[in-house]
Amino acid sequence: MRKYQDGKNILKKDAVGLSFVKKKLKQEIDRDIEECLKKQQKEIDQIVDDLYHIVKSKFKSIPDFQIFVLKNIELKSVS
């Protein structure tokens, strides 16, 4: 939930820059931002749940999954 709050704070700061916008329109923008953030958070939560279930069904334990990740990770440096 922390990410949701961070996103909300960032967007609120951006909305303050819209001080020239009428109060009613600003309230609509705030409502739209809130709805968008809630929708995004639900989508993120669903992806996390889906990944959890996929990992749980494919691997016997968390250490098995960790070993799989370590064996298959590729690190590339940008120069």
Kinemage of the C-alpha trace (Angstrom):
@kinemage 1
@onewidth
@group {chain A} dominant
@subgroup {mainchain}
@vectorlist {calphas} color= white
{ca met a 1} P 0.000 0.000 0.000
{ca arg a 2} L 3.049 2.268 0.412
{ca lys a 3} L 3.521 2.558 -3.355
{ca tyr a 4} L -0.108 3.655 -3.714
{ca gln a 5} L 0.415 6.416 -1.161
{ca asp a 6} L 3.701 7.502 -2.802
{ca gly a 7} L 1.971 7.715 -6.174
{ca lys a 8} L -0.891 9.662 -4.661
{ca asn a 9} L 1.510 12.158 -3.081
{ca ile a 10} L 3.405 12.671 -6.348
{ca leu a 11} L 0.213 13.263 -8.297
{ca lys a 12} L -1.136 15.608 -5.618
{ca lys a 13} L 2.050 17.711 -5.911
{ca asp a 14} L 1.529 17.843 -9.674
{ca ala a 15} L -2.108 18.826 -9.144
{ca val a 16} L -0.996 21.760 -6.963
{ca gly a 17} L 0.694 23.107 -10.086
{ca leu a 18} L -2.781 23.323 -11.594
{ca ser a 19} L -3.841 26.068 -9.199
{ca phe a 20} L -5.203 28.105 -12.104
{ca val a 21} L -7.857 25.419 -12.720
{ca lys a 22} L -11.302 26.033 -11.278
{ca lys a 23} L -12.095 24.332 -7.982
{ca lys a 24} L -14.786 22.063 -9.453
{ca leu a 25} L -12.483 20.868 -12.227
{ca lys a 26} L -9.679 20.338 -9.724
{ca gln a 27} L -11.999 18.153 -7.624
{ca glu a 28} L -12.824 16.098 -10.727
{ca ile a 29} L -9.116 15.703 -11.474
{ca asp a 30} L -8.466 14.611 -7.882
{ca arg a 31} L -11.314 12.081 -8.124
{ca asp a 32} L -9.949 10.743 -11.420
{ca ile a 33} L -6.459 10.437 -9.940
{ca glu a 34} L -7.841 8.566 -6.935
{ca glu a 35} L -9.829 6.151 -9.120
{ca cys a 36} L -6.840 5.542 -11.381
{ca leu a 37} L -4.541 4.811 -8.440
{ca lys a 38} L -7.058 2.410 -6.902
{ca lys a 39} L -7.438 0.600 -10.228
{ca gln a 40} L -3.673 0.357 -10.686
{ca gln a 41} L -3.235 -0.974 -7.154
{ca lys a 42} L -5.864 -3.671 -7.778
{ca glu a 43} L -4.116 -4.661 -11.014
{ca ile a 44} L -0.729 -4.829 -9.274
{ca asp a 45} L -2.202 -6.910 -6.446
{ca gln a 46} L -3.741 -9.300 -8.991
{ca ile a 47} L -0.420 -9.711 -10.813
{ca val a 48} L 1.369 -10.412 -7.531
{ca asp a 49} L -1.262 -13.009 -6.600
{ca asp a 50} L -1.037 -14.637 -10.039
{ca leu a 51} L 2.759 -14.797 -9.827
{ca tyr a 52} L 2.565 -16.278 -6.350
{ca his a 53} L 0.232 -19.044 -7.535
{ca ile a 54} L 2.320 -19.775 -10.622
{ca val a 55} L 5.529 -20.001 -8.583
{ca lys a 56} L 3.796 -22.140 -5.970
{ca ser a 57} L 2.513 -24.574 -8.613
{ca lys a 58} L 5.821 -24.845 -10.503
{ca phe a 59} L 8.305 -25.115 -7.614
{ca lys a 60} L 8.379 -27.324 -4.539
{ca ser a 61} L 9.641 -24.575 -2.247
{ca ile a 62} L 10.798 -20.981 -2.147
{ca pro a 63} L 14.479 -22.025 -2.093
{ca asp a 64} L 13.867 -24.011 -5.305
{ca phe a 65} L 12.471 -20.871 -6.914
{ca gln a 66} L 15.366 -18.770 -5.620
{ca ile a 67} L 17.876 -21.233 -7.068
{ca phe a 68} L 16.031 -21.148 -10.392
{ca val a 69} L 16.188 -17.345 -10.443
{ca leu a 70} L 19.875 -17.273 -9.527
{ca lys a 71} L 20.743 -19.816 -12.214
{ca asn a 72} L 18.801 -17.937 -14.885
{ca ile a 73} L 19.520 -14.316 -14.077
{ca glu a 74} L 21.617 -12.347 -16.519
{ca leu a 75} L 23.297 -9.143 -15.429
{ca lys a 76} L 24.329 -6.660 -18.063
{ca ser a 77} L 26.173 -3.464 -17.373
{ca val a 78} L 25.587 -0.296 -19.282
{ca ser a 79} L 28.717 1.568 -20.227
